[in-house]
Amino acid sequence: MNAWKNLLIGGIAIVSIFVNSGCTKNDLREENAIWGQADATEVDINAKIPGRLVELFVKEGSQVKKGDKLAQIDPREQHALNSAAKAKVEAARAARLQALSNYEQAQRDIERYGYLYKSGAVSKSVYETYSNKRDVLAAVYEQATASLAASEEALNQSSINLGETVLVAPFDGIVTTKYSDIGAMISSGMPIVAIQNPSDNWVNFKIKETDLDRYPINSHVTLQGRDATLKVQGKIVDVSRKPNFATYRATSERGKDDDIITFNVKVQTDDMRVRPGMRFKLL
C-alpha cells in the first residue's frame, strides 16, 4: 500500500515539474512579447445647424463613398432665412444705387457752383453749402456700399447653412455608430453618425526607452494578431517625443534601479483586416 502511495506521489511530482516548466516557458515568451492595440481614423459627422432630423440614409455597418448623403435636416427654416437674405441684398443694392446717384449729382453741383463762386456769381456760403452736401452724400454712399457688402456676406453664409442641411460622407468608410434617429431635434455641433476609414489604420506599441533604437522610423515590421494566422505588414511612421511614465516599474526591491519609461511607436498598417481594439504583437 505504501509502495503504491509513494509511486502516486512521485508521478504527481513529475507531472507537476513538467507543467510548471511549460507554464514558465509560456509565461516567459508572453512576457517578452511586445503587444500593441490597433486604431483607425474615425470621425463624428456633426450637424452645423440646428433643426429636425427628417432623413437618415445610413445605418450602423453601412458602407459609404465620399460625398454620399448620410442625413437630412429639415431645410425649410434655412430656405426662409436664405430668401430673406436675398431680399436684403436686393434692397441694399437699390439703396447703394440711389446713394451713388445722389453723390454723382452732388459732384456735378459742386463743380458748377465752384465755377460760379470763382466768377463771383454766388457767395462763399452758397458754395460751402453745396460742398457740405457733397461730403454728406459721399459718406452715405460709402455706408451704402458697406451695407451691401455685409448683406452679400450674410447671403453667402445663409447659402452655406442651407447646404449644411444635407450631411455627406467626408471619405470612403463604414458607419460605426448612429447617434440620432429620424424626428429628433438636432442642435448645432451634435453628432449624427460616426464613420471609420478601414483603410487608414495603425497599431500603437509602448516601447521601452532602452529598446527604441531597434525601431527606427520608416522601418518595416511584421505583426501577428491573437489569431496566429493573422499576420500583417506595417511601417513605423512615428515615435512619440512624449514619454509614458512608469509603464515598467523597477524590479529591485532595494529601489536602486530607476523606472523605465516607454514611448509610443506608431506602426501604420492600412490593412482592411485590422480593426480598432484588436491586439497585435511585434514579431
Secondary structure, DSSP 4 states (H G I P E B T S, - for coil): -HHHHHHHHHHHHHHHHHHHHHHHHHHHHHHH--EEEEEEEEEEEE-SS-EEEEEE---TT-EE-TT-EEEEE--HHHHHHHHHHHHHHHHHHHHHHHHHHHHHHHHHHHHHHHHHHHHTSS-HHHHHHHHHHHHHHHHHHHHHHHHHHHHHHHHHHHHHHHHTTEEE-SSSEEEEEE---TT-EE-TT-EEEEEEEEEEEEEEEEEEGGGGGGS-TT-EEEEEESSTT-EEEEEEEEEEEEEEEEEE----TTS-SPPEEEEEEEEE---TT--TT-EEEE-
